[in-house]
Amino acid sequence: MASRGEVVVIHKKALIISLSIIVVISFLSGCDNNEKSTGNNFHLSLSGESENWEVNSYDILIKPDILKAGNGNLTIKNKAEFNTDFFSVRVHAVIDNEDRVIQGKSIQGSESDITQTSTGATEGGTFIDEEGKSISLENISDIYMVIEWQDIKGSNKEEIDLFDPDVNS
């Protein structure tokens, strides 16, 4: 039988080990800034770039009854000023193998400086899967942005990959 002093030492060791495990788990759960989930709620903060464009802080919030997307910052690379009379950005999500536009913004007709622009934002009901349930992050196999614009050479189009669960996991 263990003495009272030995029991106290064992309890202290158990407490230290338990606290150490909690600290490690807390630290590791905070390491992934790209994806956070709470129950059926998912928040993604996405970034990416193409040859001429860079996007930062594009947010997607998926809840059982709502999908919010946008508020990203889009910057054209290596230009202090760039004016155009046509600019379009669309964000696509491949949900259950179906490509869907989840957000779009376009400028047409009046010349605008698009060197730095916000993607804007959208909010609406969530998508429903084949079983009638709200989608979750598991239903999404890709998220990407398509940017189209005019310059003096003509029409341009580029794609920015924002999320691929095989790469991001």
ROSE-4610 file (N, C-alpha, C; in Angstrom, 1 decimal, always signed):
// ROSE-4610
residu = [M/M/M/A/A/A/S/S/S/R/R/R/G/G/G/E/E/E/V/V/V/V/V/V/V/V/V/I/I/I/H/H/H/K/K/K/K/K/K/A/A/A/L/L/L/I/I/I/I/I/I/S/S/S/L/L/L/S/S/S/I/I/I/I/I/I/V/V/V/V/V/V/I/I/I/S/S/S/F/F/F/L/L/L/S/S/S/G/G/G/C/C/C/D/D/D/N/N/N/N/N/N/E/E/E/K/K/K/S/S/S/T/T/T/G/G/G/N/N/N/N/N/N/F/F/F/H/H/H/L/L/L/S/S/S/L/L/L/S/S/S/G/G/G/E/E/E/S/S/S/E/E/E/N/N/N/W/W/W/E/E/E/V/V/V/N/N/N/S/S/S/Y/Y/Y/D/D/D/I/I/I/L/L/L/I/I/I/K/K/K/P/P/P/D/D/D/I/I/I/L/L/L/K/K/K/A/A/A/G/G/G/N/N/N/G/G/G/N/N/N/L/L/L/T/T/T/I/I/I/K/K/K/N/N/N/K/K/K/A/A/A/E/E/E/F/F/F/N/N/N/T/T/T/D/D/D/F/F/F/F/F/F/S/S/S/V/V/V/R/R/R/V/V/V/H/H/H/A/A/A/V/V/V/I/I/I/D/D/D/N/N/N/E/E/E/D/D/D/R/R/R/V/V/V/I/I/I/Q/Q/Q/G/G/G/K/K/K/S/S/S/I/I/I/Q/Q/Q/G/G/G/S/S/S/E/E/E/S/S/S/D/D/D/I/I/I/T/T/T/Q/Q/Q/T/T/T/S/S/S/T/T/T/G/G/G/A/A/A/T/T/T/E/E/E/G/G/G/G/G/G/T/T/T/F/F/F/I/I/I/D/D/D/E/E/E/E/E/E/G/G/G/K/K/K/S/S/S/I/I/I/S/S/S/L/L/L/E/E/E/N/N/N/I/I/I/S/S/S/D/D/D/I/I/I/Y/Y/Y/M/M/M/V/V/V/I/I/I/E/E/E/W/W/W/Q/Q/Q/D/D/D/I/I/I/K/K/K/G/G/G/S/S/S/N/N/N/K/K/K/E/E/E/E/E/E/I/I/I/D/D/D/L/L/L/F/F/F/D/D/D/P/P/P/D/D/D/V/V/V/N/N/N/S/S/S]
num = [1/1/1/2/2/2/3/3/3/4/4/4/5/5/5/6/6/6/7/7/7/8/8/8/9/9/9/10/10/10/11/11/11/12/12/12/13/13/13/14/14/14/15/15/15/16/16/16/17/17/17/18/18/18/19/19/19/20/20/20/21/21/21/22/22/22/23/23/23/24/24/24/25/25/25/26/26/26/27/27/27/28/28/28/29/29/29/30/30/30/31/31/31/32/32/32/33/33/33/34/34/34/35/35/35/36/36/36/37/37/37/38/38/38/39/39/39/40/40/40/41/41/41/42/42/42/43/43/43/44/44/44/45/45/45/46/46/46/47/47/47/48/48/48/49/49/49/50/50/50/51/51/51/52/52/52/53/53/53/54/54/54/55/55/55/56/56/56/57/57/57/58/58/58/59/59/59/60/60/60/61/61/61/62/62/62/63/63/63/64/64/64/65/65/65/66/66/66/67/67/67/68/68/68/69/69/69/70/70/70/71/71/71/72/72/72/73/73/73/74/74/74/75/75/75/76/76/76/77/77/77/78/78/78/79/79/79/80/80/80/81/81/81/82/82/82/83/83/83/84/84/84/85/85/85/86/86/86/87/87/87/88/88/88/89/89/89/90/90/90/91/91/91/92/92/92/93/93/93/94/94/94/95/95/95/96/96/96/97/97/97/98/98/98/99/99/99/100/100/100/101/101/101/102/102/102/103/103/103/104/104/104/105/105/105/106/106/106/107/107/107/108/108/108/109/109/109/110/110/110/111/111/111/112/112/112/113/113/113/114/114/114/115/115/115/116/116/116/117/117/117/118/118/118/119/119/119/120/120/120/121/121/121/122/122/122/123/123/123/124/124/124/125/125/125/126/126/126/127/127/127/128/128/128/129/129/129/130/130/130/131/131/131/132/132/132/133/133/133/134/134/134/135/135/135/136/136/136/137/137/137/138/138/138/139/139/139/140/140/140/141/141/141/142/142/142/143/143/143/144/144/144/145/145/145/146/146/146/147/147/147/148/148/148/149/149/149/150/150/150/151/151/151/152/152/152/153/153/153/154/154/154/155/155/155/156/156/156/157/157/157/158/158/158/159/159/159/160/160/160/161/161/161/162/162/162/163/163/163/164/164/164/165/165/165/166/166/166/167/167/167/168/168/168/169/169/169]
x = [+0.8/+0.0/+0.9/+0.5/+1.3/+1.0/+2.1/+2.0/+1.3/+0.9/+0.2/+1.1/+2.4/+3.3/+3.5/+3.5/+3.6/+2.3/+1.2/-0.1/-0.1/+0.4/+0.4/+1.3/+2.5/+3.4/+2.8/+2.1/+1.4/+0.3/-0.5/-1.5/-0.9/+0.3/+0.9/+1.4/+2.0/+2.5/+1.3/+0.2/-0.9/-1.5/-1.5/-2.0/-1.1/+0.2/+1.2/+1.1/+0.9/+0.7/-0.6/-1.6/-2.9/-2.9/-2.3/-2.1/-1.2/-0.2/+0.7/-0.1/-0.9/-1.7/-2.6/-3.3/-4.2/-3.5/-2.3/-1.6/-1.2/-0.7/-0.3/-1.5/-2.6/-3.8/-4.3/-4.3/-4.7/-3.8/-2.5/-1.5/-1.7/-1.9/-2.1/-3.4/-4.4/-5.7/-5.6/-4.7/-4.5/-3.6/-3.0/-2.0/-2.6/-3.8/-4.4/-5.3/-4.7/-5.5/-6.4/-6.2/-6.9/-8.4/-8.6/-9.9/-10.2/-11.4/-11.9/-13.3/-13.6/-15.0/-15.5/-16.8/-17.4/-18.7/-18.8/-20.0/-20.2/-21.4/-21.7/-21.4/-20.6/-20.2/-18.7/-18.5/-17.1/-16.7/-15.5/-15.0/-13.7/-13.6/-12.4/-11.9/-10.6/-10.0/-9.0/-9.2/-8.5/-7.6/-6.5/-5.6/-5.1/-4.6/-4.0/-3.5/-2.9/-2.4/-2.3/-2.3/-2.1/-0.9/-0.8/+0.3/+0.2/-1.0/-1.2/-2.0/-2.5/-3.4/-3.0/-3.4/-3.2/-4.5/-5.0/-6.2/-5.8/-6.3/-6.0/-7.3/-7.4/-8.5/-9.9/-10.0/-11.3/-12.0/-13.1/-13.8/-15.0/-15.1/-16.3/-16.8/-18.1/-18.7/-19.8/-19.8/-20.8/-21.5/-22.8/-23.6/-24.7/-25.4/-26.5/-27.6/-27.8/-28.8/-28.3/-27.0/-26.5/-25.1/-24.8/-23.5/-23.1/-22.0/-21.5/-20.2/-19.9/-18.7/-18.3/-16.9/-16.4/-15.5/-15.5/-14.7/-13.2/-12.8/-11.4/-10.8/-9.5/-8.8/-8.0/-8.3/-7.8/-6.8/-5.6/-4.6/-4.0/-3.8/-3.1/-1.6/-0.8/+0.6/+1.4/+2.4/+3.4/+2.8/+1.7/+1.1/+0.7/+1.1/+0.7/-0.7/-1.1/-2.5/-2.9/-4.1/-4.6/-6.1/-6.4/-7.8/-8.3/-9.6/-10.3/-11.8/-12.4/-13.9/-14.6/-13.8/-14.4/-13.6/-14.2/-13.6/-14.7/-14.3/-15.3/-14.5/-15.1/-14.6/-15.7/-15.5/-16.5/-15.8/-16.4/-15.8/-16.7/-16.0/-16.7/-16.4/-17.3/-17.1/-17.6/-16.8/-17.2/-17.8/-19.2/-19.9/-20.6/-20.2/-20.7/-20.6/-19.4/-19.0/-19.7/-20.4/-21.1/-20.5/-20.0/-19.4/-20.5/-20.4/-21.4/-20.7/-21.3/-20.8/-21.4/-20.5/-21.0/-21.0/-20.2/-20.2/-19.6/-20.1/-19.6/-19.7/-18.8/-18.8/-18.3/-18.9/-18.3/-18.5/-17.6/-17.7/-17.6/-18.5/-18.6/-19.1/-18.4/-18.9/-18.1/-17.9/-17.1/-15.7/-14.8/-13.4/-13.1/-12.5/-12.2/-10.8/-10.2/-8.9/-9.1/-8.6/-8.8/-7.5/-6.5/-5.2/-5.5/-6.3/-6.7/-8.2/-8.8/-10.3/-10.8/-11.9/-12.6/-13.4/-13.5/-14.3/-15.8/-16.1/-17.5/-17.9/-19.1/-19.6/-21.0/-21.4/-22.7/-23.1/-24.4/-25.0/-26.3/-26.5/-27.7/-27.9/-28.9/-29.1/-28.0/-27.8/-26.7/-27.2/-26.3/-26.6/-27.1/-27.9/-28.5/-27.9/-27.5/-27.0/-28.1/-27.7/-28.7/-29.7/-29.3/-30.2/-31.0/-31.0/-31.7/-31.1/-29.9/-29.2/-28.3/-28.1/-27.2/-25.8/-25.1/-23.7/-22.8/-21.7/-20.6/-19.3/-18.2/-16.9/-16.6/-17.1/-16.8/-17.4/-18.4/-19.1/-18.3/-17.3/-16.6/-15.3/-15.1/-13.8/-12.9/-13.3/-12.5/-13.2/-12.4/-12.9/-11.8/-12.3/-11.4/-12.1/-11.2/-11.7/-11.3/-12.2/-12.0/-12.0/-10.9/-10.9/-10.8/-11.6/-11.6/-11.5/-10.7/-10.5/-10.0/-10.2/-9.8/-8.5/-7.6/-6.5/-6.3/-5.3/-5.1/-4.9/-4.5/-4.2/-5.5/-6.5/-7.8/-8.2/-9.0/-9.6/-8.5/-8.6/-7.7/-8.6/-8.0/-8.7/-7.7/-7.8/-6.9/-7.8/-7.2/-7.9/-6.9/-7.5/-6.7/-7.3/-6.5/-7.0/-7.0/-8.1/-8.2/-8.3/-8.8/-9.0/-9.1/-8.2/-8.3/-8.1/-9.1/-9.0/-7.9/-7.5/-6.4/-5.1/-4.9/-3.7/-3.8/-5.0/-5.1/-5.3/-5.4/-5.6/-4.3]
y = [-1.2/+0.0/+1.2/+2.2/+3.5/+4.4/+5.1/+6.0/+7.3/+8.1/+9.4/+10.2/+10.3/+11.1/+10.6/+9.3/+8.7/+9.0/+9.0/+9.3/+10.7/+11.6/+13.0/+13.2/+12.6/+12.6/+12.1/+11.0/+10.4/+11.3/+12.0/+12.9/+14.1/+14.6/+15.8/+15.4/+14.2/+13.8/+13.6/+13.1/+12.9/+14.3/+15.2/+16.6/+17.2/+17.1/+17.7/+17.1/+15.8/+15.1/+15.6/+15.7/+16.1/+17.5/+18.4/+19.8/+19.9/+19.1/+19.1/+18.7/+17.7/+17.2/+18.2/+18.9/+20.0/+21.1/+21.5/+22.6/+22.2/+21.0/+20.5/+20.5/+19.9/+19.9/+21.3/+22.2/+23.6/+24.2/+24.0/+24.6/+24.0/+22.7/+22.1/+22.5/+22.7/+23.1/+24.5/+25.4/+26.7/+26.9/+25.8/+25.9/+26.0/+25.6/+25.7/+26.9/+28.0/+29.3/+29.3/+28.3/+28.3/+27.8/+26.9/+26.3/+26.1/+26.6/+26.4/+25.8/+24.9/+24.4/+24.2/+24.5/+24.3/+23.5/+22.3/+21.5/+21.5/+22.0/+22.1/+23.5/+24.3/+25.6/+25.5/+26.1/+26.1/+27.5/+27.9/+29.2/+29.0/+29.5/+29.4/+30.8/+31.1/+32.3/+31.9/+32.3/+31.7/+32.8/+32.4/+33.3/+32.5/+33.2/+32.5/+33.5/+33.1/+34.0/+33.3/+34.1/+33.7/+34.5/+34.5/+35.2/+36.7/+37.3/+38.7/+39.2/+38.3/+38.6/+37.9/+38.6/+38.0/+38.3/+37.3/+37.5/+37.1/+37.9/+37.6/+37.7/+37.0/+37.1/+36.9/+36.0/+35.7/+34.7/+35.1/+34.4/+33.6/+32.4/+31.6/+31.1/+31.3/+30.8/+30.0/+28.7/+27.8/+27.3/+27.6/+27.2/+26.3/+25.6/+24.7/+25.5/+26.8/+27.6/+28.8/+29.0/+30.2/+29.9/+30.6/+30.6/+32.0/+32.5/+33.8/+33.7/+34.5/+34.4/+35.9/+36.1/+37.4/+38.1/+39.4/+40.4/+40.1/+39.5/+39.4/+40.6/+40.7/+41.8/+41.3/+41.9/+41.4/+42.5/+42.1/+43.1/+42.6/+43.5/+43.2/+43.4/+42.5/+42.5/+43.5/+44.1/+44.9/+46.1/+46.7/+47.9/+48.8/+50.1/+51.1/+51.6/+51.5/+51.9/+51.1/+50.7/+50.0/+50.3/+50.9/+51.3/+50.4/+50.0/+49.2/+49.5/+49.1/+49.3/+48.0/+46.9/+45.6/+44.8/+44.4/+43.5/+42.6/+41.4/+40.4/+39.4/+39.1/+38.1/+37.2/+35.9/+34.9/+33.8/+33.4/+32.4/+31.2/+30.1/+28.8/+27.8/+27.0/+25.9/+24.6/+23.6/+22.3/+21.6/+21.4/+20.9/+19.6/+18.5/+17.1/+17.0/+17.3/+17.2/+18.1/+19.1/+20.1/+21.4/+22.1/+23.4/+24.5/+25.2/+26.3/+27.6/+28.7/+30.0/+30.4/+30.7/+31.1/+32.6/+33.3/+34.8/+35.4/+36.5/+37.2/+38.7/+39.4/+40.9/+41.3/+42.3/+42.8/+44.3/+44.9/+46.3/+46.4/+47.1/+47.2/+48.6/+49.2/+50.4/+51.6/+51.9/+53.0/+52.6/+53.4/+53.1/+53.2/+52.1/+52.1/+51.6/+52.1/+51.6/+50.3/+49.2/+47.9/+47.4/+48.2/+47.7/+47.0/+47.6/+47.0/+47.2/+46.0/+46.1/+45.0/+45.2/+44.2/+43.3/+42.1/+41.1/+41.3/+42.2/+42.3/+41.1/+40.9/+39.8/+39.4/+38.2/+37.7/+36.9/+36.8/+36.0/+35.4/+34.1/+33.5/+32.1/+31.4/+30.1/+29.2/+28.1/+27.2/+26.2/+25.5/+24.5/+23.2/+22.5/+21.2/+20.1/+19.0/+17.8/+16.9/+15.8/+14.9/+14.3/+14.3/+13.7/+14.8/+16.0/+17.1/+17.8/+17.5/+18.1/+19.2/+20.2/+21.3/+20.8/+21.4/+21.0/+21.3/+20.6/+20.8/+20.9/+21.1/+21.2/+19.9/+18.8/+17.5/+17.4/+18.2/+18.2/+18.9/+19.8/+20.7/+20.1/+19.9/+19.3/+20.4/+21.6/+22.6/+24.0/+25.0/+26.4/+27.2/+27.9/+28.7/+30.0/+31.0/+32.3/+32.4/+33.0/+33.3/+34.8/+35.4/+36.8/+37.1/+38.0/+38.4/+39.9/+40.5/+41.9/+42.3/+43.5/+44.1/+44.9/+44.8/+45.8/+46.2/+46.9/+47.4/+46.3/+45.2/+44.0/+43.2/+43.4/+42.6/+42.0/+40.9/+40.2/+39.3/+39.2/+38.3/+37.5/+36.4/+35.5/+34.7/+34.7/+33.9/+33.2/+32.1/+31.4/+31.3/+31.4/+31.3/+30.2/+29.2/+28.1/+28.6/+28.5/+29.0/+27.8/+26.7/+25.6/+24.3/+23.4/+22.0/+21.1/+20.4/+19.7/+18.6/+18.1/+17.2/+17.8/+19.1/+19.9/+20.5/+21.0/+21.8/+20.9/+19.6/+18.7/+18.3]
z = [+0.0/+0.0/+0.0/-0.8/-0.9/+0.3/+0.7/+1.8/+1.3/+2.2/+1.9/+1.0/+1.3/+0.5/-0.9/-1.1/-2.4/-3.2/-2.6/-3.3/-3.8/-2.9/-3.3/-4.5/-4.5/-5.7/-6.9/-6.8/-8.0/-8.5/-7.6/-8.1/-8.7/-8.2/-8.8/-10.2/-10.4/-11.7/-12.7/-12.2/-13.1/-13.5/-12.5/-12.8/-13.9/-13.7/-14.6/-16.0/-16.1/-17.4/-18.0/-17.3/-17.8/-18.3/-17.6/-18.0/-19.2/-19.3/-20.5/-21.7/-21.6/-22.7/-23.2/-22.2/-22.6/-23.3/-22.8/-23.5/-24.9/-25.1/-26.4/-27.4/-26.9/-27.7/-28.1/-27.1/-27.4/-28.4/-28.3/-29.2/-30.6/-30.7/-32.0/-32.7/-31.9/-32.5/-33.0/-32.5/-33.0/-34.1/-34.6/-35.7/-37.0/-37.2/-38.6/-38.7/-39.2/-39.4/-40.6/-41.5/-42.7/-42.5/-41.6/-41.4/-40.0/-39.6/-38.3/-38.3/-37.5/-37.5/-36.1/-35.9/-34.6/-34.9/-34.6/-34.9/-36.4/-36.9/-38.3/-38.9/-38.2/-38.7/-39.1/-40.3/-40.9/-41.3/-41.0/-41.4/-42.1/-43.4/-44.1/-44.4/-44.2/-44.6/-45.7/-47.0/-48.1/-48.8/-49.3/-50.1/-51.3/-52.3/-53.4/-54.4/-55.5/-56.5/-57.8/-58.9/-60.2/-60.8/-62.1/-62.7/-62.5/-62.6/-62.5/-61.2/-60.5/-59.4/-58.1/-56.9/-55.6/-54.8/-54.1/-53.3/-51.9/-50.9/-49.5/-48.7/-47.6/-46.7/-47.3/-48.2/-48.8/-47.8/-47.2/-46.1/-46.6/-46.2/-46.4/-45.1/-44.8/-43.5/-43.9/-43.5/-43.8/-42.5/-42.4/-41.2/-41.8/-41.0/-41.5/-42.3/-42.0/-42.7/-43.5/-43.5/-44.2/-44.8/-45.9/-46.5/-46.8/-46.2/-46.5/-47.2/-48.2/-48.9/-49.3/-49.2/-49.7/-48.8/-48.9/-48.2/-48.3/-49.5/-49.8/-50.4/-50.4/-51.0/-52.3/-53.4/-54.7/-55.2/-55.5/-55.9/-57.2/-58.2/-59.4/-59.1/-59.6/-59.3/-60.2/-59.6/-60.4/-61.2/-60.6/-61.3/-60.2/-60.3/-59.4/-59.6/-60.9/-61.3/-62.5/-62.6/-63.8/-63.9/-65.0/-65.3/-66.4/-66.3/-67.2/-67.3/-68.4/-68.4/-68.3/-68.1/-67.8/-66.8/-65.8/-64.7/-64.1/-64.0/-63.4/-62.5/-61.4/-60.5/-60.1/-60.2/-59.8/-58.9/-57.8/-57.0/-57.1/-57.5/-57.7/-56.6/-56.2/-55.3/-56.0/-55.9/-56.5/-55.3/-55.3/-54.2/-54.7/-54.1/-54.6/-56.1/-56.6/-58.0/-58.9/-58.4/-59.2/-59.0/-60.1/-60.1/-59.9/-58.9/-58.6/-58.3/-58.8/-58.5/-57.2/-56.2/-54.9/-54.7/-55.6/-55.4/-56.7/-57.1/-58.3/-58.2/-58.9/-58.9/-60.3/-60.9/-62.1/-62.3/-63.0/-63.4/-64.9/-65.5/-66.9/-67.3/-68.3/-68.9/-68.5/-67.2/-66.7/-66.4/-66.7/-66.5/-65.0/-64.4/-63.0/-62.7/-61.7/-61.2/-60.4/-60.9/-60.2/-59.6/-59.4/-58.8/-57.5/-56.6/-55.4/-55.2/-55.1/-55.0/-54.0/-53.4/-52.6/-53.5/-53.1/-53.8/-53.6/-52.6/-52.2/-51.4/-51.1/-50.2/-50.6/-50.3/-50.5/-49.3/-49.1/-48.0/-48.5/-48.2/-48.6/-47.9/-48.2/-47.7/-48.2/-47.4/-47.8/-48.9/-49.5/-50.5/-49.7/-50.4/-49.9/-50.7/-50.0/-50.6/-51.1/-51.7/-52.3/-51.3/-50.1/-49.0/-48.4/-48.9/-48.3/-47.1/-46.8/-45.7/-46.1/-45.2/-45.5/-45.8/-46.7/-47.0/-45.9/-45.8/-44.9/-45.7/-45.0/-45.7/-46.4/-45.9/-46.5/-47.9/-48.3/-49.6/-50.6/-50.2/-51.1/-51.5/-52.8/-53.3/-53.9/-54.1/-54.7/-54.5/-54.3/-54.4/-55.2/-56.2/-57.0/-57.5/-57.9/-58.3/-59.8/-60.6/-62.0/-62.1/-62.6/-62.8/-64.3/-64.8/-66.2/-66.3/-67.2/-67.3/-68.7/-69.1/-70.4/-70.2/-71.1/-71.1/-72.6/-72.9/-74.3/-75.3/-74.8/-75.7/-75.9/-75.1/-75.2/-73.9/-74.1/-72.9/-72.3/-70.9/-70.2/-69.2/-68.8/-67.9/-67.1/-65.8/-64.9/-63.8/-63.3/-62.3/-61.1/-59.9/-58.6/-57.8/-57.5/-56.6/-55.2/-54.5/-53.1/-52.1/-52.5/-51.5/-52.2/-51.8/-52.3/-51.0/-50.6/-49.3/-49.3/-50.5/-50.5/-50.2/-50.6/-50.3/-48.9/-48.5/-47.3/-46.1/-46.2/-45.0/-44.4]
